[in-house]
Amino acid sequence: MNPYLLAGALGGLVAFVLAIPAIILEIIHRGKEQPNMPFVVDVKTMFGRKLNRYEVFAAAILLHVVLGFLFGVIYVLFVERGWLVVTHAPFTFLSLLVYAVGAFVVVGLAIFPALGMGLFGRKEGRRVWMEILVGMLFNGVGVWLLVRWFWPWFFSGS
């Protein structure tokens, strides 16, 4: 199996698991006003277009899982290229936490503004930056735990 595909799948899986509370809230509040989704950024506008309630949910979950997938893929790229300049230790807890903070900065400064959500998602809410940071840190811990699970038979050559 391709390490990029596996790491992307692990990152996407962790992101999906973190989105389960938001999915449960959507099911419970179906047809009513939905509260802020936990761990998932409520994407109220995209590319300048205001989204309806169902589009907000779908876009938020999709963005969350895609960012999780990219989290895993790009981490393996950093490992294979030797770009872990802070820790120089691939697949370690500290390495993934440092990477998660870096991913938080990139998402907040590049991806969210490119989607029209402002720096760190400020157009979507005042505390979106915290949701992004906590989500990235949990994603880092989740990927680290899953890598520990797969390590004996897959990552031993890394």
N, C-alpha and C positions, 0 to 999 in steps of 0.2 A: 504494500500500500504506500502511496505517496505521502511523505511526512507533512506536506502543505495541506493536503486534503484532510488528513487525520486531525491536524491541529486546528484547521478551520472548522471541522465538524465538532470537535471538542468545545471550541469557543462558542459556536452557535448553539450547542446543546446547553452549555452553562447559561447563556443568555436566555434561552427559552425557559429553562427551569426558573430563572430569576423573574421571568415575565408571568409565571403561573398565578401569583396573587392578583395581577392586573386582569388576567383572563377570568379568574373567578369573580372579581368585582364586576366585570362587564356582564357576566352571566346573571349575577344577583340583581344588578340594577338595570337590566334590560328594559327599555321603554321609559326609564326615569332618568333624571339628571345624574350623571356619573361623577363621583368624586375623583380627585387627582389619582392617577394610577401609580402605585408604588414601584420604584426601580425603573420605570419606563417613562421616558419624556413624552408628555402629551404634545404631539405635533399638531398644533391648531392651524397653522398656515404653512404652505409649502410653495416655493417659487412665487410668492406674493398672492396666492389663492387661499381664501379661507375655506377650511375643510368642514364638512358636516360631522356630526357625532360619530357615525360609523366609519367614516374615512379617517377621523382622528385616531380611533382605536386601531384600525388596520395599518395605518402609516406608522404609528408608534411601535407596534409589535414588529412590523417588518424592519424598521430602522434599527430597533434594538437587536434583533437576531442577526441582521447583516453586519452591524458593528461588532457583535460577538464573533462572527465568522472571520471577519477581517482581523480582529484582535489575534486570533490563533495563527492565521496565515502569515501575517507580518512578523509575529514573534519568531516563527521558524526561519523566516528570511533573515532576521537579525542574528539568530543563532548560527545559521550556516555561513553567513558572511563575516562572522566574528565582530559584529557591531555592538556587542554588549559592553560598551566602554566603561560603565560604572562598576559592574560586578565581575565581568569576565567569567561567569559561571552559569552556563545554560541550564534551564529547567529547575533552577533553585527558587525557593520561596522569595528571597530578597530580589532576585533577578526579575521575577514576574511582577512583584510589587512596584519596582522602579519602572519597569516597562508600562505598567498600568497607569502610573502617574504621567508618563510621557504620552501615552495614548489619550489620556484625558485632555492634555494640553493641545494635542493635534486636533482632536475632535472639536474642542471648544473654539480654537482659533482658525481652523480651516474648513472642516466639514459642515458644521452648523451654519456659519456665515454663507457658505456656498449654497446651502439649501434655503437661504433667506430667513433663517431663524435668529440671526444676530450672533454676536460674540458670546460663546458659552450658552447659547440658547436663550438669551435675555428677553427676546421678543415673545417667548413662550411662557415665561414666568420668572420671578425673582430668584427662586431656589433651584432652578434647573441645573445650574452648575454643580450643586451638591448631589443631585440625582445622577449626573454624569460621573462624578468622582466616585461615589459609593458603588455605582454599577460597574465601573472599570476595576475598582479594587476587588469587589466580589468576583468579577470575571477572572481576574488574575489568580485569586485564591482557588477558585473552582477549576481552572485549567491546571494549576499546580497539583491539586488533588487528583485529577484525572490522569495527568502525566505519571504520577506515582503509581496509579493503577495499571497503566499500560507499559510502564518502564521495563519490566523484566523481559518482555518478549518483543517490544518494538523499538524503544528508544535506546536500547543498550549500545547500539552502534554510534550514537551521537556523541 
